[in-house]
Amino acid sequence: MEGDFNRFTFPQSLIDALLALHIATDSAFVILWPAMGKDYKSEVLHDAHHLAQIMCLRSSTILRLGHAEGYPNATDSKCSLKPTLDPASIWGLVRAQYEAFAAFNNIFVQHKGDEQKFLYQLWVISGLNYRQQFRKPLEDERIPHKIAPELLAKADNELKIIEELVKKIKQSMLYQDLTHDKQGEISEAIKRKEFKFFFKNGVPIKQAWHELFNRTIDTEIFAPFYTYMSLWSHPSNVSAFSFKDMYSSGEAEGQVLMAVNFAGFLLAFILRDKMSLFPECRQAFETLPPPHQVLLDGWNEWFRGADMAIVRIPLASV
């Protein structure tokens, strides 16, 4: 069992990396299954569960992309693509997993009570504010369209929700106790659709994605990963010239191996945090084959510290 743990933690082949992610993804569906369709009274728990579901589904997509796929050209067969790996697309998906886990951990695990409510409301406002940008074509009479009137009604309702949540934030004691400058920072963050803050001594401190993530782990090994993933996710010059030689040098498989390996860790991390919030998911973990339990628990303890071991989460009655 120890040999398998090392083989899956530090895979020397893409086959092993994919198998490790396969184990984590299989386990994720088992762990999340008891919470599927459950009617939680708390919107916070509902959204936490759905964010974890997004990561679980995305892991299955990463698994599929981890296998070389071809493209048969129906227009001209000689221009078809032979089975080829696509590291750039996989890194983009893994970056999304990184951000989803960092957000989940910061809002639902690192903070409790009024601080959690404050951050959760910022998160909701951010998403709804982005959606308000979609209302412009709904209101533009110059655009010939047949759009269901309920879409504009939904946009109007979401605007009211935004206004109500902003009011709640500014009426909260947490906001009232902030300095004038810090209140201005929060107001500006709302306008800019930002929600990444960490409370320190009652004061929300603005964070970058890598800062949120680094709070979740107990190692420096992943420090450069966010920048690395972003170089592949954005149309950077680095991604262009790296792509130029990636296939002729044989580097593509190594890139996919590294991305798939990291994706497995990220999935294990959010599963541990999900189990800390949902007793039924912690119980489902006990039904996994022992090697699966060892792998998920070991990754959390190894990279996040002994206190983050899954076995330290008490089993509670559901």
Secondary structure, DSSP 4 states (H G I P E B T S, - for coil): -HHHHHHHHS-SSHHHHHHHHHHHHHHHHHHHGGGTT---S-HHHHHHHHHHHHHHHHHHHHHHHTS-EEE--SS-GGGPEEEE--HHHHHHHHHHHHHHHHHHIIIIIS--HHHHHHHHHHHHHHHHHHHHTTHHHHH-TTS-----HHHHHHHHHHHHHHHHHHHHHHHSHHHHTS-HHHHHHHHHHHHTT---EEEETTEEEE--HHHHHHTT-S-STTTTHHHHHHHHHTT-HHHHHHHHHHTTTTHHHHHHHHHHHHHHHHHHHHHHHHHHH-HHHHHHHTTS-HHHHHHHHHHHHHHH-GGG-GGGSPP---
